[in-house]
Amino acid sequence: MTPEAPRNQVIELSARIYPTHVVQYASYDRTHRNRSVSQVNNERHLAKSKSRSCFSAKAQKRCRNAVNWLVASAPMKRVYSKRDKRIYNFRIAFITLTLPFDQGTITDQFIKSRLFEPWLKRMQSNYKLRNYVWKCERQKNGNIHFHITTDVFIHYADIRFHWNQLIIKNGLMSQFADKYGHSDPNSTDVKSVKSIRNIAAYISKYMSKDDDKDQPIGGRIWGSSYSLSDRNATSYHTSPNDDDGAIKQLVASAAEHIKIESDSDHFGNRRLLAHMYFMTPDVWRQIWPSPIAQAYVDRINSIRSGSANQKDLFKLESYGKKEKTHTTTGSERIANGSQCNRTEHSPVEGLPEVYKKPYQSSSQRVIPYVWDESRPLVE
């Protein structure tokens, strides 16, 4: 039987890993701590709350994290287009889908379920769309439109063909056809983002803006593939003594560091919650091959290979009640000797010494790499 940990004792050290930063915190034994009245009321209110169709600060943060993972895992590649018979330099695509008709009384949920969701499934099955972030916004004319960011090359003519075909299939093209005499409107726009120095900052700033307060959108307003979602978190856990030395190596690195503290209490005291380390390519190289850097490379590998997309987060309706599953506590993980990444992916094997020879996967080169920039985007 595992001995019971003393009250308020640190049972493990953890690090939440992102492309631009690492958050290091300590987990305490709180089995004997009773919840306050405010905590109970907050849980009750969250259970009863419904979506207000606004882009909250936490949602914007999750969206930025998804875009950062997409950019960090997307290498620059040369793609040959059979349609144009030419080679394109490609890394990230920014796709926009608009409605060529007046939405009027047609609900936003109808547009999502009959147009956008089938279009997304077509892209997944026909063009191997695996990693993406999407967001819908309201135009000045009252119509909604969609922005999709992905790392796969899809010709603009194919995107336009499938989108217009779904509009015709649902009987929504007659208004445009009667006015212009054809059924092939320029309802899509595709841009290849490769010339901007800080790609992640540009895309995440555009995708995470909240400008739909006056005309709220029904249902979800953004989503991502499971590979880029915070639900597929990358974390590292070790004993309170940091037996592997991973936390000590991070502290000793050249990463910029700030402390995250709680709000002041009645006496003006603050409680230390976590440490945040800003990661750059030089810092990732410096701490390689620590377990934290290896966990980061594992996540990049899983995104590129598509092994992380075992779940689909594009359900526009509510997820329903979750089944209760047993989750091991920190003390159980330490007692069982588990000090590894929470992501259930096989570790990267055969990695050479840092950057002497780049590791070659079966599809494309995989190395611990973040986009070139002097300062990562972290708020």
C-alpha atoms as a printed R data frame, in Angstrom:
    type eleno elety resid chain resno       x      y       z
1   ATOM     1    CA   MET     A     1   0.000  0.000   0.000
2   ATOM     2    CA   THR     A     2   1.351  3.418  -0.937
3   ATOM     3    CA   PRO     A     3   2.065  5.542   2.128
4   ATOM     4    CA   GLU     A     4  -0.084  8.652   2.418
5   ATOM     5    CA   ALA     A     5   1.666 11.920   1.598
6   ATOM     6    CA   PRO     A     6   1.721 14.569   4.329
7   ATOM     7    CA   ARG     A     7  -0.683 17.455   3.980
8   ATOM     8    CA   ASN     A     8   0.402 20.300   1.626
9   ATOM     9    CA   GLN     A     9   3.561 18.447   0.650
10  ATOM    10    CA   VAL     A    10   4.942 18.698  -2.890
11  ATOM    11    CA   ILE     A    11   4.268 15.347  -4.522
12  ATOM    12    CA   GLU     A    12   5.704 16.107  -7.985
13  ATOM    13    CA   LEU     A    13   7.232 18.786 -10.189
14  ATOM    14    CA   SER     A    14   5.575 19.376 -13.551
15  ATOM    15    CA   ALA     A    15   6.286 21.339 -16.728
16  ATOM    16    CA   ARG     A    16   3.607 22.247 -19.280
17  ATOM    17    CA   ILE     A    17   5.327 22.504 -22.652
18  ATOM    18    CA   TYR     A    18   4.415 24.895 -25.473
19  ATOM    19    CA   PRO     A    19   6.445 25.932 -28.546
20  ATOM    20    CA   THR     A    20   6.995 29.439 -27.192
21  ATOM    21    CA   HIS     A    21   7.187 28.863 -23.446
22  ATOM    22    CA   VAL     A    22   7.339 26.293 -20.671
23  ATOM    23    CA   VAL     A    23   5.345 26.647 -17.455
24  ATOM    24    CA   GLN     A    24   6.902 24.896 -14.457
25  ATOM    25    CA   TYR     A    25   4.810 24.333 -11.341
26  ATOM    26    CA   ALA     A    26   4.589 22.099  -8.283
27  ATOM    27    CA   SER     A    27   1.696 19.774  -7.459
28  ATOM    28    CA   TYR     A    28   0.656 19.493  -3.838
29  ATOM    29    CA   ASP     A    29  -1.265 16.880  -1.945
30  ATOM    30    CA   ARG     A    30  -4.719 18.373  -1.516
31  ATOM    31    CA   THR     A    31  -6.654 15.261  -0.583
32  ATOM    32    CA   HIS     A    32  -7.320 16.626   2.898
33  ATOM    33    CA   ARG     A    33  -8.242 20.124   1.790
34  ATOM    34    CA   ASN     A    34 -11.911 21.054   1.719
35  ATOM    35    CA   ARG     A    35 -13.251 23.207  -1.084
36  ATOM    36    CA   SER     A    36 -14.385 26.698  -0.201
37  ATOM    37    CA   VAL     A    37 -17.898 27.971  -0.731
38  ATOM    38    CA   SER     A    38 -16.760 30.118  -3.665
39  ATOM    39    CA   GLN     A    39 -15.191 27.098  -5.374
40  ATOM    40    CA   VAL     A    40 -18.384 25.081  -5.009
41  ATOM    41    CA   ASN     A    41 -20.462 27.972  -6.389
42  ATOM    42    CA   ASN     A    42 -18.086 28.449  -9.324
43  ATOM    43    CA   GLU     A    43 -18.357 24.786 -10.269
44  ATOM    44    CA   ARG     A    44 -22.140 24.995 -10.099
45  ATOM    45    CA   HIS     A    45 -22.219 28.098 -12.285
46  ATOM    46    CA   LEU     A    46 -19.843 26.582 -14.846
47  ATOM    47    CA   ALA     A    47 -22.015 23.475 -15.098
48  ATOM    48    CA   LYS     A    48 -25.078 25.601 -15.846
49  ATOM    49    CA   SER     A    49 -23.406 28.144 -18.108
50  ATOM    50    CA   LYS     A    50 -23.988 28.179 -21.846
51  ATOM    51    CA   SER     A    51 -21.951 29.565 -24.707
52  ATOM    52    CA   ARG     A    52 -22.431 33.298 -25.144
53  ATOM    53    CA   SER     A    53 -20.725 33.220 -28.559
54  ATOM    54    CA   CYS     A    54 -17.920 35.468 -27.370
55  ATOM    55    CA   PHE     A    55 -14.211 34.887 -27.719
56  ATOM    56    CA   SER     A    56 -13.073 34.840 -24.099
57  ATOM    57    CA   ALA     A    57  -9.494 35.500 -23.002
58  ATOM    58    CA   LYS     A    58  -8.950 31.804 -22.278
59  ATOM    59    CA   ALA     A    59 -10.331 30.830 -25.680
60  ATOM    60    CA   GLN     A    60  -7.993 33.317 -27.347
61  ATOM    61    CA   LYS     A    61  -5.072 31.807 -25.444
62  ATOM    62    CA   ARG     A    62  -5.998 28.274 -26.526
63  ATOM    63    CA   CYS     A    63  -6.354 29.468 -30.117
64  ATOM    64    CA   ARG     A    64  -2.908 31.068 -30.025
65  ATOM    65    CA   ASN     A    65  -1.412 27.882 -28.593
66  ATOM    66    CA   ALA     A    66  -2.956 25.825 -31.402
67  ATOM    67    CA   VAL     A    67  -1.571 28.212 -34.036
68  ATOM    68    CA   ASN     A    68   1.864 28.145 -32.381
69  ATOM    69    CA   TRP     A    69   1.948 24.331 -32.507
70  ATOM    70    CA   LEU     A    70   0.851 24.429 -36.161
71  ATOM    71    CA   VAL     A    71   3.588 26.874 -37.151
72  ATOM    72    CA   ALA     A    72   6.284 25.143 -35.083
73  ATOM    73    CA   SER     A    73   5.554 21.775 -36.693
74  ATOM    74    CA   ALA     A    74   5.152 23.010 -40.287
75  ATOM    75    CA   PRO     A    75   8.423 22.883 -42.238
76  ATOM    76    CA   MET     A    76   9.026 24.857 -45.409
77  ATOM    77    CA   LYS     A    77   8.354 22.529 -48.349
78  ATOM    78    CA   ARG     A    78   8.263 22.571 -52.131
79  ATOM    79    CA   VAL     A    79   4.968 21.366 -53.600
80  ATOM    80    CA   TYR     A    80   4.360 20.509 -57.248
81  ATOM    81    CA   SER     A    81   0.912 21.400 -58.578
82  ATOM    82    CA   LYS     A    82  -0.307 19.186 -61.415
83  ATOM    83    CA   ARG     A    83  -3.005 21.725 -62.227
84  ATOM    84    CA   ASP     A    84  -0.587 24.624 -62.767
85  ATOM    85    CA   LYS     A    85   2.446 22.466 -63.632
86  ATOM    86    CA   ARG     A    86   4.691 24.486 -61.364
87  ATOM    87    CA   ILE     A    87   6.444 24.216 -58.001
88  ATOM    88    CA   TYR     A    88   5.343 26.286 -55.001
89  ATOM    89    CA   ASN     A    89   7.282 27.111 -51.855
90  ATOM    90    CA   PHE     A    90   4.756 26.434 -49.135
91  ATOM    91    CA   ARG     A    91   4.520 26.353 -45.350
92  ATOM    92    CA   ILE     A    92   1.203 27.650 -44.014
93  ATOM    93    CA   ALA     A    93  -2.047 28.323 -45.892
94  ATOM    94    CA   PHE     A    94  -4.683 30.834 -44.796
95  ATOM    95    CA   ILE     A    95  -8.078 29.968 -46.302
96  ATOM    96    CA   THR     A    96 -11.222 32.107 -46.224
97  ATOM    97    CA   LEU     A    97 -14.712 30.814 -47.081
98  ATOM    98    CA   THR     A    98 -17.528 33.307 -47.693
99  ATOM    99    CA   LEU     A    99 -21.212 33.114 -48.624
100 ATOM   100    CA   PRO     A   100 -22.191 34.416 -52.103
101 ATOM   101    CA   PHE     A   101 -25.780 34.988 -50.988
102 ATOM   102    CA   ASP     A   102 -27.643 36.950 -48.343
103 ATOM   103    CA   GLN     A   103 -27.817 34.765 -45.243
104 ATOM   104    CA   GLY     A   104 -31.001 36.430 -44.050
105 ATOM   105    CA   THR     A   105 -32.954 34.127 -41.748
106 ATOM   106    CA   ILE     A   106 -30.685 31.126 -42.315
107 ATOM   107    CA   THR     A   107 -29.176 30.206 -38.974
108 ATOM   108    CA   ASP     A   108 -25.474 30.001 -38.295
109 ATOM   109    CA   GLN     A   109 -25.847 26.386 -37.192
110 ATOM   110    CA   PHE     A   110 -27.343 25.503 -40.567
111 ATOM   111    CA   ILE     A   111 -24.375 27.051 -42.394
112 ATOM   112    CA   LYS     A   112 -21.935 25.146 -40.189
113 ATOM   113    CA   SER     A   113 -23.671 21.773 -40.335
114 ATOM   114    CA   ARG     A   114 -24.624 21.838 -44.043
115 ATOM   115    CA   LEU     A   115 -21.707 23.724 -45.580
116 ATOM   116    CA   PHE     A   116 -18.628 24.079 -43.419
117 ATOM   117    CA   GLU     A   117 -18.562 20.708 -41.705
118 ATOM   118    CA   PRO     A   118 -19.059 18.716 -44.969
119 ATOM   119    CA   TRP     A   119 -16.418 20.874 -46.674
120 ATOM   120    CA   LEU     A   120 -13.965 20.164 -43.864
121 ATOM   121    CA   LYS     A   121 -14.637 16.438 -44.111
122 ATOM   122    CA   ARG     A   122 -14.034 16.545 -47.865
123 ATOM   123    CA   MET     A   123 -10.683 18.219 -47.308
124 ATOM   124    CA   GLN     A   124  -9.771 15.599 -44.723
125 ATOM   125    CA   SER     A   125 -10.636 12.643 -46.940
126 ATOM   126    CA   ASN     A   126  -9.442 13.983 -50.310
127 ATOM   127    CA   TYR     A   127  -6.458 16.183 -49.426
128 ATOM   128    CA   LYS     A   128  -5.222 14.718 -46.120
129 ATOM   129    CA   LEU     A   129  -6.125 17.765 -44.068
130 ATOM   130    CA   ARG     A   130  -4.983 16.705 -40.583
131 ATOM   131    CA   ASN     A   131  -3.720 19.794 -38.748
132 ATOM   132    CA   TYR     A   132  -5.861 22.923 -38.844
133 ATOM   133    CA   VAL     A   133  -7.343 25.789 -36.839
134 ATOM   134    CA   TRP     A   134 -10.622 27.376 -37.872
135 ATOM   135    CA   LYS     A   135 -12.615 30.410 -36.767
136 ATOM   136    CA   CYS     A   136 -15.873 31.942 -37.972
137 ATOM   137    CA   GLU     A   137 -16.648 35.660 -37.945
138 ATOM   138    CA   ARG     A   138 -19.502 37.975 -38.794
139 ATOM   139    CA   GLN     A   139 -19.215 40.270 -41.809
140 ATOM   140    CA   LYS     A   140 -20.678 43.755 -41.986
141 ATOM   141    CA   ASN     A   141 -23.490 42.475 -44.237
142 ATOM   142    CA   GLY     A   142 -24.580 40.002 -41.542
143 ATOM   143    CA   ASN     A   143 -23.166 36.866 -43.199
144 ATOM   144    CA   ILE     A   144 -20.726 34.630 -41.411
145 ATOM   145    CA   HIS     A   145 -17.452 33.563 -43.007
146 ATOM   146    CA   PHE     A   146 -14.739 31.107 -42.016
147 ATOM   147    CA   HIS     A   147 -10.962 31.312 -41.683
148 ATOM   148    CA   ILE     A   148  -8.908 28.104 -41.748
149 ATOM   149    CA   THR     A   149  -5.171 27.826 -41.167
150 ATOM   150    CA   THR     A   150  -3.460 24.582 -42.154
151 ATOM   151    CA   ASP     A   151  -0.087 23.140 -43.146
152 ATOM   152    CA   VAL     A   152  -1.317 21.172 -46.159
153 ATOM   153    CA   PHE     A   153  -1.265 22.507 -49.723
154 ATOM   154    CA   ILE     A   154  -4.683 22.552 -51.418
155 ATOM   155    CA   HIS     A   155  -5.107 24.277 -54.763
156 ATOM   156    CA   TYR     A   156  -7.407 27.270 -54.616
157 ATOM   157    CA   ALA     A   157  -9.537 25.897 -57.483
158 ATOM   158    CA   ASP     A   158 -10.245 22.692 -55.534
159 ATOM   159    CA   ILE     A   159 -11.204 24.644 -52.425
160 ATOM   160    CA   ARG     A   160 -13.545 26.829 -54.437
161 ATOM   161    CA   PHE     A   161 -15.065 23.877 -56.334
162 ATOM   162    CA   HIS     A   162 -16.036 21.893 -53.234
163 ATOM   163    CA   TRP     A   163 -17.340 24.948 -51.361
164 ATOM   164    CA   ASN     A   164 -19.544 26.091 -54.260
165 ATOM   165    CA   GLN     A   165 -20.700 22.535 -54.877
166 ATOM   166    CA   LEU     A   166 -21.991 22.282 -51.297
167 ATOM   167    CA   ILE     A   167 -23.781 25.616 -51.677
168 ATOM   168    CA   ILE     A   168 -25.499 24.338 -54.849
169 ATOM   169    CA   LYS     A   169 -26.333 21.025 -53.181
170 ATOM   170    CA   ASN     A   170 -28.212 22.815 -50.403
171 ATOM   171    CA   GLY     A   171 -30.120 25.045 -52.854
172 ATOM   172    CA   LEU     A   172 -28.449 28.300 -51.815
173 ATOM   173    CA   MET     A   173 -26.908 29.322 -55.141
174 ATOM   174    CA   SER     A   174 -30.099 30.442 -56.913
175 ATOM   175    CA   GLN     A   175 -29.890 34.008 -55.594
176 ATOM   176    CA   PHE     A   176 -26.391 34.488 -57.040
177 ATOM   177    CA   ALA     A   177 -27.177 32.627 -60.289
178 ATOM   178    CA   ASP     A   178 -30.256 34.747 -61.000
179 ATOM   179    CA   LYS     A   179 -28.237 37.933 -60.499
180 ATOM   180    CA   TYR     A   180 -24.996 37.083 -62.338
181 ATOM   181    CA   GLY     A   181 -26.026 34.290 -64.700
182 ATOM   182    CA   HIS     A   182 -23.584 31.615 -63.474
183 ATOM   183    CA   SER     A   183 -22.994 29.413 -60.435
184 ATOM   184    CA   ASP     A   184 -19.255 29.763 -59.885
185 ATOM   185    CA   PRO     A   185 -18.756 32.757 -57.567
186 ATOM   186    CA   ASN     A   186 -15.373 33.747 -56.177
187 ATOM   187    CA   SER     A   187 -16.435 32.693 -52.691
188 ATOM   188    CA   THR     A   188 -13.010 31.558 -51.414
189 ATOM   189    CA   ASP     A   189  -9.621 33.134 -50.871
190 ATOM   190    CA   VAL     A   190  -6.299 31.349 -50.258
191 ATOM   191    CA   LYS     A   191  -3.053 32.934 -49.126
192 ATOM   192    CA   SER     A   192   0.281 31.240 -48.539
193 ATOM   193    CA   VAL     A   193   1.897 32.816 -45.486
194 ATOM   194    CA   LYS     A   194   5.641 32.447 -45.974
195 ATOM   195    CA   SER     A   195   7.174 35.897 -46.264
196 ATOM   196    CA   ILE     A   196   6.199 37.262 -42.850
197 ATOM   197    CA   ARG     A   197   9.015 36.938 -40.333
198 ATOM   198    CA   ASN     A   198   6.892 36.130 -37.308
199 ATOM   199    CA   ILE     A   199   4.250 33.895 -38.869
200 ATOM   200    CA   ALA     A   200   2.776 32.721 -35.580
201 ATOM   201    CA   ALA     A   201   2.342 36.257 -34.266
202 ATOM   202    CA   TYR     A   202   0.609 37.362 -37.477
203 ATOM   203    CA   ILE     A   203  -1.801 34.439 -37.718
204 ATOM   204    CA   SER     A   204  -2.616 34.090 -34.024
205 ATOM   205    CA   LYS     A   205  -3.305 37.817 -33.706
206 ATOM   206    CA   TYR     A   206  -5.714 37.632 -36.644
207 ATOM   207    CA   MET     A   207  -7.380 34.405 -35.526
208 ATOM   208    CA   SER     A   208  -7.777 35.357 -31.861
209 ATOM   209    CA   LYS     A   209  -9.395 38.770 -32.275
210 ATOM   210    CA   ASP     A   210 -12.879 39.238 -30.831
211 ATOM   211    CA   ASP     A   211 -15.010 41.568 -32.966
212 ATOM   212    CA   ASP     A   212 -18.398 39.827 -32.950
213 ATOM   213    CA   LYS     A   213 -19.824 41.329 -29.772
214 ATOM   214    CA   ASP     A   214 -22.591 43.278 -31.525
215 ATOM   215    CA   GLN     A   215 -23.759 40.317 -33.649
216 ATOM   216    CA   PRO     A   216 -22.986 37.109 -31.743
217 ATOM   217    CA   ILE     A   217 -22.550 33.882 -33.675
218 ATOM   218    CA   GLY     A   218 -24.632 30.860 -32.811
219 ATOM   219    CA   GLY     A   219 -22.692 27.815 -31.622
220 ATOM   220    CA   ARG     A   220 -18.958 27.384 -31.603
221 ATOM   221    CA   ILE     A   221 -16.877 30.138 -33.130
222 ATOM   222    CA   TRP     A   222 -13.527 28.332 -33.392
223 ATOM   223    CA   GLY     A   223 -11.956 24.887 -33.235
224 ATOM   224    CA   SER     A   224  -8.874 22.884 -34.117
225 ATOM   225    CA   SER     A   225  -7.718 19.388 -34.857
226 ATOM   226    CA   TYR     A   226  -6.948 17.231 -31.834
227 ATOM   227    CA   SER     A   227  -3.241 17.295 -32.666
228 ATOM   228    CA   LEU     A   228  -3.097 21.058 -31.975
229 ATOM   229    CA   SER     A   229  -5.598 21.229 -29.135
230 ATOM   230    CA   ASP     A   230  -4.782 21.887 -25.484
231 ATOM   231    CA   ARG     A   231  -6.633 18.672 -24.740
232 ATOM   232    CA   ASN     A   232  -3.636 16.939 -26.271
233 ATOM   233    CA   ALA     A   233  -1.341 18.607 -23.754
234 ATOM   234    CA   THR     A   234   2.382 17.960 -23.573
235 ATOM   235    CA   SER     A   235   3.686 17.770 -20.035
236 ATOM   236    CA   TYR     A   236   6.648 16.421 -18.130
237 ATOM   237    CA   HIS     A   237   6.432 15.126 -14.572
238 ATOM   238    CA   THR     A   238   9.190 14.189 -12.181
239 ATOM   239    CA   SER     A   239   9.750 13.641  -8.477
240 ATOM   240    CA   PRO     A   240   9.972 16.573  -6.034
241 ATOM   241    CA   ASN     A   241  13.759 16.116  -6.007
242 ATOM   242    CA   ASP     A   242  13.981 16.417  -9.825
243 ATOM   243    CA   ASP     A   243  15.902 13.161 -10.143
244 ATOM   244    CA   ASP     A   244  16.367 13.562 -13.906
245 ATOM   245    CA   GLY     A   245  17.656 17.134 -13.562
246 ATOM   246    CA   ALA     A   246  15.316 18.382 -16.299
247 ATOM   247    CA   ILE     A   247  13.914 21.273 -14.246
248 ATOM   248    CA   LYS     A   248  17.407 22.283 -13.073
249 ATOM   249    CA   GLN     A   249  18.618 22.312 -16.681
250 ATOM   250    CA   LEU     A   250  15.710 24.561 -17.655
251 ATOM   251    CA   VAL     A   251  16.423 26.941 -14.761
252 ATOM   252    CA   ALA     A   252  20.118 27.121 -15.683
253 ATOM   253    CA   SER     A   253  19.386 27.880 -19.358
254 ATOM   254    CA   ALA     A   254  19.401 31.307 -20.988
255 ATOM   255    CA   ALA     A   255  15.598 31.428 -21.183
256 ATOM   256    CA   GLU     A   256  13.909 34.598 -19.968
257 ATOM   257    CA   HIS     A   257  12.009 33.878 -16.792
258 ATOM   258    CA   ILE     A   258   9.058 35.410 -14.980
259 ATOM   259    CA   LYS     A   259   7.112 34.395 -11.888
260 ATOM   260    CA   ILE     A   260   3.369 33.848 -11.944
261 ATOM   261    CA   GLU     A   261   1.777 34.893  -8.659
262 ATOM   262    CA   SER     A   262  -1.737 34.956  -7.296
263 ATOM   263    CA   ASP     A   263  -3.702 38.099  -6.552
264 ATOM   264    CA   SER     A   264  -2.984 39.842  -3.275
265 ATOM   265    CA   ASP     A   265  -4.939 38.719  -0.258
266 ATOM   266    CA   HIS     A   266  -6.334 41.000   2.447
267 ATOM   267    CA   PHE     A   267  -2.837 41.415   3.893
268 ATOM   268    CA   GLY     A   268  -1.173 42.173   0.550
269 ATOM   269    CA   ASN     A   269   0.559 38.803   0.324
270 ATOM   270    CA   ARG     A   270   0.954 36.938  -2.966
271 ATOM   271    CA   ARG     A   271   1.404 33.222  -3.470
272 ATOM   272    CA   LEU     A   272   3.820 31.836  -6.050
273 ATOM   273    CA   LEU     A   273   1.913 29.722  -8.567
274 ATOM   274    CA   ALA     A   274   4.405 28.861 -11.307
275 ATOM   275    CA   HIS     A   275   7.491 29.881 -13.255
276 ATOM   276    CA   MET     A   276   7.301 30.711 -16.963
277 ATOM   277    CA   TYR     A   277  10.326 30.314 -19.243
278 ATOM   278    CA   PHE     A   278  10.263 31.919 -22.695
279 ATOM   279    CA   MET     A   279  11.646 29.473 -25.237
280 ATOM   280    CA   THR     A   280  13.614 30.375 -28.353
281 ATOM   281    CA   PRO     A   281  15.466 28.137 -30.825
282 ATOM   282    CA   ASP     A   282  18.735 28.781 -28.992
283 ATOM   283    CA   VAL     A   283  17.195 27.755 -25.664
284 ATOM   284    CA   TRP     A   284  15.753 24.560 -27.123
285 ATOM   285    CA   ARG     A   285  19.212 23.702 -28.451
286 ATOM   286    CA   GLN     A   286  20.789 24.548 -25.127
287 ATOM   287    CA   ILE     A   287  18.625 22.198 -23.066
288 ATOM   288    CA   TRP     A   288  18.762 19.373 -25.605
289 ATOM   289    CA   PRO     A   289  18.596 16.390 -25.022
290 ATOM   290    CA   SER     A   290  16.748 16.928 -21.733
291 ATOM   291    CA   PRO     A   291  13.407 15.123 -21.177
292 ATOM   292    CA   ILE     A   292  11.559 18.417 -21.659
293 ATOM   293    CA   ALA     A   293  13.118 18.954 -25.098
294 ATOM   294    CA   GLN     A   294  12.474 15.322 -26.000
295 ATOM   295    CA   ALA     A   295   8.799 15.715 -25.063
296 ATOM   296    CA   TYR     A   296   8.660 18.773 -27.315
297 ATOM   297    CA   VAL     A   297  10.154 16.815 -30.235
298 ATOM   298    CA   ASP     A   298   7.710 13.945 -29.607
299 ATOM   299    CA   ARG     A   299   4.803 16.372 -29.940
300 ATOM   300    CA   ILE     A   300   6.220 17.820 -33.175
301 ATOM   301    CA   ASN     A   301   6.658 14.293 -34.548
302 ATOM   302    CA   SER     A   302   3.101 13.311 -33.649
303 ATOM   303    CA   ILE     A   303   1.668 16.418 -35.337
304 ATOM   304    CA   ARG     A   304   3.629 15.855 -38.538
305 ATOM   305    CA   SER     A   305   2.907 12.142 -38.721
306 ATOM   306    CA   GLY     A   306  -0.783 12.534 -37.901
307 ATOM   307    CA   SER     A   307  -0.642 10.012 -35.053
308 ATOM   308    CA   ALA     A   308  -2.054 12.570 -32.623
309 ATOM   309    CA   ASN     A   309  -5.307 12.958 -34.574
310 ATOM   310    CA   GLN     A   310  -7.088  9.995 -33.035
311 ATOM   311    CA   LYS     A   311  -9.903 12.251 -31.887
312 ATOM   312    CA   ASP     A   312 -11.847 14.875 -33.798
313 ATOM   313    CA   LEU     A   313 -12.664 18.157 -32.066
314 ATOM   314    CA   PHE     A   314 -14.882 19.520 -34.799
315 ATOM   315    CA   LYS     A   315 -18.208 18.579 -33.212
316 ATOM   316    CA   LEU     A   316 -20.311 21.702 -33.463
317 ATOM   317    CA   GLU     A   317 -22.860 20.523 -30.935
318 ATOM   318    CA   SER     A   318 -22.174 20.039 -27.247
319 ATOM   319    CA   TYR     A   319 -19.876 17.230 -26.311
320 ATOM   320    CA   GLY     A   320 -22.406 15.779 -23.865
321 ATOM   321    CA   LYS     A   321 -21.638 14.323 -20.493
322 ATOM   322    CA   LYS     A   322 -18.201 12.861 -20.098
323 ATOM   323    CA   GLU     A   323 -17.811  9.408 -18.694
324 ATOM   324    CA   LYS     A   324 -15.981  9.290 -15.409
325 ATOM   325    CA   THR     A   325 -12.583  7.708 -15.741
326 ATOM   326    CA   HIS     A   326  -9.955  7.060 -13.146
327 ATOM   327    CA   THR     A   327  -7.037  9.475 -13.314
328 ATOM   328    CA   THR     A   328  -3.885  8.650 -11.431
329 ATOM   329    CA   THR     A   329  -2.791 11.250  -8.935
330 ATOM   330    CA   GLY     A   330   0.675 12.680  -8.738
331 ATOM   331    CA   SER     A   331   1.564 10.536  -5.736
332 ATOM   332    CA   GLU     A   332   0.473  7.387  -7.606
333 ATOM   333    CA   ARG     A   333   2.600  8.312 -10.611
334 ATOM   334    CA   ILE     A   334   5.643  8.880  -8.426
335 ATOM   335    CA   ALA     A   335   4.990  5.654  -6.504
336 ATOM   336    CA   ASN     A   336   4.739  3.721  -9.770
337 ATOM   337    CA   GLY     A   337   7.895  5.310 -11.118
338 ATOM   338    CA   SER     A   338   6.104  7.224 -13.897
339 ATOM   339    CA   GLN     A   339   8.149 10.256 -14.862
340 ATOM   340    CA   CYS     A   340   7.286 10.794 -18.491
341 ATOM   341    CA   ASN     A   341   5.317 12.850 -20.949
342 ATOM   342    CA   ARG     A   342   1.536 12.614 -20.627
343 ATOM   343    CA   THR     A   343   1.079 12.435 -24.377
344 ATOM   344    CA   GLU     A   344   0.601  8.814 -25.344
345 ATOM   345    CA   HIS     A   345   3.071  8.685 -28.194
346 ATOM   346    CA   SER     A   346   6.075  6.484 -28.685
347 ATOM   347    CA   PRO     A   347   9.342  8.269 -27.890
348 ATOM   348    CA   VAL     A   348  11.615  9.404 -30.665
349 ATOM   349    CA   GLU     A   349  14.320  6.788 -31.077
350 ATOM   350    CA   GLY     A   350  17.743  7.156 -32.565
351 ATOM   351    CA   LEU     A   351  17.990 10.920 -32.179
352 ATOM   352    CA   PRO     A   352  21.599 12.014 -32.705
353 ATOM   353    CA   GLU     A   353  23.563 14.513 -30.714
354 ATOM   354    CA   VAL     A   354  22.088 17.956 -30.908
355 ATOM   355    CA   TYR     A   355  22.058 19.266 -34.469
356 ATOM   356    CA   LYS     A   356  25.125 17.387 -35.731
357 ATOM   357    CA   LYS     A   357  22.892 15.510 -38.132
358 ATOM   358    CA   PRO     A   358  19.177 16.277 -38.443
359 ATOM   359    CA   TYR     A   359  16.855 13.427 -37.604
360 ATOM   360    CA   GLN     A   360  15.063 12.050 -40.674
361 ATOM   361    CA   SER     A   361  11.570 10.667 -40.264
362 ATOM   362    CA   SER     A   362   9.770  8.540 -42.834
363 ATOM   363    CA   SER     A   363   8.079 11.610 -44.346
364 ATOM   364    CA   GLN     A   364   9.990 14.774 -43.593
365 ATOM   365    CA   ARG     A   365  12.783 16.152 -41.462
366 ATOM   366    CA   VAL     A   366  12.025 16.467 -37.763
367 ATOM   367    CA   ILE     A   367  14.287 18.424 -35.431
368 ATOM   368    CA   PRO     A   368  13.649 20.592 -32.371
369 ATOM   369    CA   TYR     A   369  12.888 23.780 -34.265
370 ATOM   370    CA   VAL     A   370  10.844 26.900 -33.647
371 ATOM   371    CA   TRP     A   371  10.302 29.652 -36.207
372 ATOM   372    CA   ASP     A   372  13.043 32.257 -36.545
373 ATOM   373    CA   GLU     A   373  12.262 35.211 -34.335
374 ATOM   374    CA   SER     A   374  13.974 37.222 -31.665
375 ATOM   375    CA   ARG     A   375  11.051 37.128 -29.251
376 ATOM   376    CA   PRO     A   376   8.316 34.467 -29.018
377 ATOM   377    CA   LEU     A   377   4.682 35.392 -28.888
378 ATOM   378    CA   VAL     A   378   3.545 34.868 -25.307
379 ATOM   379    CA   GLU     A   379   1.031 36.753 -23.286
